[in-house]
Amino acid sequence: MGAGVNGCFEPPKHWGYHRKGYRPKLHSEIRAFANARRRLVGKNSTFHIVNVRLDKDGAVKNSAPCPNCFELLRELGCESFTYSISEGNWGIKTT
């Protein structure tokens, strides 16, 4: 199990992201994978993601993965991605 939140990070200068006004962002599902990857065993390990988005008042909101995150997670071994849509509604993407 791993947890993650959306956020910006400061990459090393040699990555080339230091253009005016640009800060790379990591989405919560990628941070959760990064936190959990130590627990995955072997190169062919598969995993499932559950992503829930809450607004500042605690209401459930849409947390569907962006195409880039979904493709990356698929390539890393994600078998399914379950995400919140609204209170009581869920979506599932499978690879």
N, C-alpha and C positions, 0 to 999 in steps of 0.2 A: 504494500500500500504506500502511496506517495501523495502528498498534497501540494497544490500550487495555486498561485494567484497571478493575475495579469500584472505586468510591470515592465519598466524600462531597465536597461542595464548599460553600463559603460564598458564597451569592448576594448581590447587592446588596440592601440593606434595602428599597428600593422594590418589589422583587418580591413582598414580603409573606410570605415563608417563615419569618420569625423568631418562630414560635410556640414555646412551651415544649417543649423536647426534640425538636424536629423538625429534621432536616438532610436536604435533598434529596440524592438519590443519582443518579449516572450509571452506567449499566451499561457493560460493556466494549465492546459493539458500537457504542454511541453515541459513546463516546470515540474508537474506531477510525475511525468515519466522520468525526468532527470533525477528526482528524489528517490524514485522506486527502482531504478535500474540496477542498483547494487543487489537487490533481492532476486532479480531474474537470473536463472541458472542456465548457462550454456548459450551458444549463439542462436539456436533455434527455438528459444523460449518464446511463447506467445503470451499475450496479456489482454485484458479488457480495461477500457477506460469508462468511468462514470463522471460526468461533468455537470455541476449544478451552478447556476448563476443566481445570486440574490442581489436585489438593489439595496439602497441604504436603509429602506424600511423593512427589509427582510422578505419582500415579495419575490417569488420565483420568476425568473425571466429566461429568455432564450439563450442557450449556451451551445448552440450548434457549432461544430468546428469549422474554421475557415478551410478552403480547399488545400492550402499549403500545409497546414497542421495535419489534416486528415491524411494526406498523401505521405508525409513524413512518418506519422505513426504507423500507417499501413506497412511501409517499408521496414520499420523497426520490429514488426511482428504483432501489431494490434489486430485482434480478431474481431472485436466489436467496440463501438463507441456509442454509449448511451448518454443522452443529453436532455436537459430540461428545456421545455418549450414555454410552459406557463404552469400555474398551480394545477397539479394533477395530470399534466400532459407531458409525455416523454417521447423522444424520437430515438431511433436506433439506426446506426449505419454499420453495415458489416463489410468485411474486406473479402 
